[in-house]
Amino acid sequence: MGNYLLTGTAGFIGSRVAEFLLQDGHNVYGVDNVNDAYDVRLKHYRLGKLQERKGFHFQKWDLSEKAIIDRLAVWLPEKVDGVIHLAAWAGTRRSLTNPWIYVDTNVTGTLNMLELCRQRGLPKLVMASTSSVYGEVSKPPYTESDDTDRPLQPYAATKKGAEAMAYAYHHLYDLDVTVLRFFTVYGPAGRPQMVMFRFCKWIAEGQPVVVNGDGEQTRGFTYLDDIARGTILALKPLGFETINLGGHEIITINEMIGILEEKIGKKAMVTHHAFHPADVRSNHADVSKARKMLGWQPQVGLDEGISHLVDWYMQERKWASQIETP
């Protein structure tokens, strides 16, 4: 039985990672400021499920405040087996209007977690980055060695900055850090800005399905449980590594709409808008490094995963249909 600090515990990926750790008998010390990056009802829903579980401890704290280092040092048990740092302000488009909050959380918050590890001598930090760091310099499927020096949005720039800070701490203090570049993740209770959640809701509720461009842009999707399992596998000692996780099942936006129509039993009312400059036309990953270094093997295919998402939405439709989908 281990003790793990998990930031972003009320988040989409973080809450599922916490569930898996708790199922395996570990103690999870969760931190989340439950911010309004998107509709907080989803965060309270996820958090409520965790707070019923034995071994779960929670604090509503903001990681961007320097005082968090001392607070955590007092609150955490003497032995901490690893830190899983998933807390972040996510989303490419919102970062265009308020880049400062992205710097505070994604860069300063990561610095604080690195400092905690350094000061406490914690053995391992797993941290979330994003496929957005690849921009459009290289061509997919992206590999970890591709150019990431030209981000297209402040969000990606802050994640790239966090990666660089992590490497500096590894170099200076020999911290063991694994950076996971998440690609498009989907599943029950997902982030409402993500395309799968939005389209599921819009089709189910008979609302216009807004597609930017012609819908032939491609995305590599990965089901939530596979991402959560891979995150836990990354707790093994690796020195310093950057690893793509997810984005292995490639599909066009139009094909995705077709699958959702079939699962929901309703035709989408598609409306096309201009392609957004913060978007990329193709985004999928080479995950051979994750398979080799982590022994990661995805278990849930798109057809099954989309069925799980639709089933969840229909079960929770009374309140889920009220979630804002920007």
N, C-alpha and C positions, 0 to 999 in steps of 0.2 A: 504493500500500500504506500503510495507516494503523496506528497503535497505539491500542488501546482498553483502558481499564480496565473490567472487568465484574465487579460484585459479585453474589453469589448464583449463582456459576457452576455449582455442583452441583445447582441447583434445576431445576424442571420447565421454566420458560420460559428461564431463564438459560443452560442447557446448549444449548438449541436456537438461541438467539441466537448463542452462541459458535460453533456448527457453521456457521451461515450466514456469519459474519464470516470464519472460517478458510477456507471454500470460496472466498470472494472474494479470498483472498490476504493478508488483514490479520493482524496480530499481536494476540493476545488475552492480556491480563494478568488472570488470573482470581483472585478472592479469595472464599473461602467457609469458614466455620468448621465445616461439615459437622455441624450440631447435630442433636439427636434430636427435632426438632419432629414428625417422622414417621420411619418405618422407614428407617434409614440405608442399607440395602441398595440402595434405589433411587438414593440420592445417589452411592454408590460405583459403581453401574452406569453412570450418566450420566458421572461424572467419568472413569471408566476409558476410555470411548470418546474423550473429549477428549484425554487424556494420550498417546494414540497419534498425535496430529496435529502436524504441523510448524507452528510459530508459536504454540503454546499454552504459556503459562507460568502456574504456579499457586503460590499460597501459602495455607496453612490458617491464616487469621487471623480474629480477631473484630473486626468494625467498630465495636462499641460502646465499645471502649477508645480513649481519647484518643491513646495512643501510636501508633495506626494511621496517623495523619497523617504522622508522621515516618518510619515504616517504609515507607510507600508512596512518599514523596518520595525515599527512597534507592533503592528497588527499581525504580521505573518508569523508562523511558527519558526522555531530556530532552524529547522531543517526544511529547505525548499528544494525540490528535485528539479525544478525547471520553471521557466517563465514562457508563456505563450502570449505574445503581444499582438492582438488582433484589433485593438481599438484604433479607430481612424474616422476622419470625415471622408466619406467616399462620394463618388459621383463626379464625372468630368464637367458637366455643364454648370452646376452650382458653383464650382470653383472659379468660374469666370466672373462672378458677381461679388464673391467674398473670399478672395484668396488668403486673407489674413488668418481666418479661423482654420484653414487647412494647414498653414504653417505652424500655428500653435499646437494643434493636435498631432499632426503627422510627423512633424520634425521635432518640436520641443518635447512632445509626449514620448517619442522614441528615445530621445536623449535622456530623459528622466529614467526610463526603464534600463537603459544601458548603464547609467550611473548606479542605479540600485544593484544591478548585477555586479558591478565592479566593487562597490562598497561592501556588499554582503558576501562576495565570493561565490555567487550562485553559479552552478555548473553549466547551465544551458539557457540560451534564449532562442526561441523560434519566433520570427516576426513576419507579418503579412506585408507583401508588396503587391504589385498589380501588373497585369499585362499591358496596361496603358503606357508603361515606361518605354515600350518598343516603338511607339510613334508610327511613322511611315517610312523610316530610313531603310529598313530591311524588308524582306518579303517573307510572309508566313509559309510554312509553320516556323514560328520563332524558336530559336535556340538561345540558351543562356549566354552565349558568347556574342550575340548580335548587338549592334550599336544601340545604346540607350541614352545617348547624350543629347538628344533633340526631342524632348517631350513636347506634346502638342497642347497641353493644358496645365494650369497651375497644380491641379490634383496630381498629375503624373510627375511634375517637377518636385513636389514635396515628397513623394514616395521615393524618387531617385535620390533626393537629399538624405532621406532616412537610411537608405541602403548604404550610401557613402559613409555616413556617421557610424553605422554598425561595423563597417570594415575598419575604420580608424580605431575603434575600441578593440576589435580583435587584434589588430596589429600592435597597439600600444600595451594592452593588458591581457592578451591571450584569451579573450572571451571566446567561448564556443558559440557561434551564431549561425543559424540557418535562415536564410531569407527565402520565403515562398512567394513566387509571383503567381497569384491567383488569376485564372482566366474566368470567363463568364460562368457563374455558378447559379443554379436554379434549384427549386424545391419548395416544399410547404413553408409558409410563413416567410417568404423571401422579401427582399427589399422592394418596395413598390416602384422605385425608379427603374428597376431592371425590366428588360423587355418581356420576359416570360410572364412575370406577375401582371404587368400592365395589360398585355394582350389577353391573358386568361380572363381578367376582370372585364375588360371592354367587350369581349365576345359574349361572355355569360350574361352581361347586363344589357346587351343590345346597344352599346355605345360605339361611336366611330372609332375604328382602329387606325391610329395615325402612324403611317410608315414614312420615314424620311428617305427620299430617293425612290428607286424603283423596286426595292425589296429584294434585289438579287445580291446584296452584300451578305457576306458569310460570317458566321460566328462559330467558335468552338465551345460547346457547352459541356458542363460536368455536373452531375447530381451532387447535392449537398452532402450526403453521407460519405461519398467517395472522397470529397475534399476534407471532411472532418477526420476520416481515417488517415489520410495522407499527412495531415497536420500533426497528428499524434505520432506517426512514424518518424517525423522529422525531429523528435526529441532525442534521437540517438546522437552520440558524439561524432561530429564531422569536421571540427575545426572551424572553417568558414566556407560556406557553400551558398550559392544562389540556385534555386531549383524551380522550374516551371511546374505548376500543379494545376491540372485541369485543361480544358480547351481542346480535348482530343476528339470529340464527336462533332463533326463539321456539318452545318446545315445552313441554307439560306433563310432569310427572314420570311420569305413567301412560303417555303416548305414548312417552317415552324407554324405559321398561321394555319396551314392545311391540317397539321396534326392536331392542333388545339380545336379546330372546328369539328373534327371527327370525335375527339374525346368529350367535348362539351355538347355536341349534337346541335350546333347552331352555326349559321353562316356569318362570317365576319363582314362588317360594313367598312371596307377599307377606304381610307382617304390618304392621298399622297401629298407630302410636304417636301420642300427643298431639302437636299442633303445638308446636314449640319456640319459646320467646319470643325467642331470638336470631335466628330466621329471618325472612325476609320472604316475602310471598305471591307477589310478582311482581318480577322483576328483569331488565330488558332495556334496551337502549341505543338512543339516537339517535346514529348514527355518521356523520352528514353532515359534521361538522367534520373528522373523520379523513380522509374522502374528499376534502374540499376542500383542507385544509392540507397533508396528507401524500401525497395521491395514492394513498391506501390502497384496495385493492380485494380483498376476500376471494376466495380461489380454491377453497376446499375446503368442500363442503356437508356437512350432517349425515350423510347416508347414507354418503358416501364416508369421512368422518372416523371415524364409529363403526366402519366396517369395518376401518380401519387400527388402531384401538384393540383390537378383538377379535382381529385377526390377531396383533398384538404379544403380547397376553396368552397366546394359545394357544401361540405360539412359545416364550415364556419361562415357561410355566406351571409348570414344575418348581419354580422358586424364587419366581415371582410369586405363586403360590397361598399361599405362606407369609407374605406381607406382611400386617402388621396393618392392619385397616381399621376404625378406631374409629367 
